[in-house]
């Protein structure tokens, strides 16, 4: 990671949400230093209310948490409590008037108006964006001083939140052991900002921060997907093992008489490396195919389910030619990459070959209508029907899984 330098503050003043050209942001700030952007979204009005967020937190399939902070009058008590949803509706009227936060993940999958925020971040690969988490905090509400291992844009939607940030070169990163939350034992902020509606704070990975609600507030966290190297390796090794040939084994046709039969000598270790190297995936198309399937499944809290009682293809195509549309399942992530003379479209772990033009259009579209479908190649149209059968597209009358 690039050496971190001091954060700065800019005013977007109705320009891009970054307050600068995306190329400048990526060169000077991305994964390098925090950036506070005043008026990133001028006149911003929250697309979801606190009441609607609380209602979503009552849903069985939603990932929600409540964090409460308890302190004594003299500050001797410092207790952080974590509760996981779904929550009963009757809970919310009983909560105190301060010092608690409700957090709901993947709100963009549930609310189209929240999802409409994402095109503002199209200067980033869409497959790098994980979700939009929305948090409501009562006055004084917080989740404590912590650090994230991914990039995040913190957009203030309602009320005001004070952010404390430690932008020092080597901040202490030890965690407390008395809480389920990964809270820092030490936190020494170097900067402090209060954000109002439309202001946005960008934080690179590894920057300690602490947000405190000044009044009742909503914050939208646009978080990035950053699989750990261990996650990549684990999934990749599973791929290699599945594709391996049992005939590929440790072999020693060059074996010579041992001077010590109990020694694992240098020649033996060289043969181990040869055996392991036989598993390497040297084909870039196979490697890319694995990664496309992995990243479109990675950290997905929900998934599309195969369709049942799907009408015949001729009926589906008739529906499309008469104004119908196939809607992409809200949990389905898509991406594409060039492969050979064409491309592969990835959707929720599936890999489908087609021309580059088809892959680009389908990955960018949230629905498929007659014009898009008619403009696809045969491979592209076949892929749409396959994705529909797998649940990644839905007919408008379908219920979301």
Secondary structure as UniProt FT lines:
FT   STRAND          8..11
FT   TURN            13..14
FT   TURN            17..18
FT   HELIX           22..28
FT   TURN            29..32
FT   STRAND          35..38
FT   TURN            39..43
FT   HELIX           50..57
FT   TURN            60..61
FT   STRAND          64..71
FT   TURN            73..74
FT   STRAND          78..84
FT   HELIX           89..92
FT   TURN            93..94
FT   STRAND          100..104
FT   HELIX           107..110
FT   HELIX           112..115
FT   TURN            116..117
FT   HELIX           118..121
FT   TURN            122..123
FT   HELIX           126..128
FT   STRAND          129..137
FT   STRAND          152..158
FT   STRAND          161..166
FT   TURN            169..170
FT   STRAND          191..195
FT   TURN            197..198
FT   STRAND          200..203
FT   TURN            205..206
FT   STRAND          208..213
FT   STRAND          217..224
FT   HELIX           229..243
FT   TURN            246..247
FT   TURN            253..254
FT   TURN            261..262
FT   HELIX           266..277
FT   TURN            278..279
FT   HELIX           284..295
FT   TURN            296..299
FT   HELIX           313..321
FT   TURN            322..323
FT   STRAND          326..328
FT   TURN            330..331
FT   STRAND          334..339
FT   TURN            340..341
FT   STRAND          342..347
FT   TURN            348..349
FT   STRAND          350..354
FT   HELIX           356..364
FT   STRAND          367..368
FT   HELIX           370..374
FT   HELIX           378..389
FT   TURN            390..391
FT   STRAND          393..395
FT   TURN            396..397
//
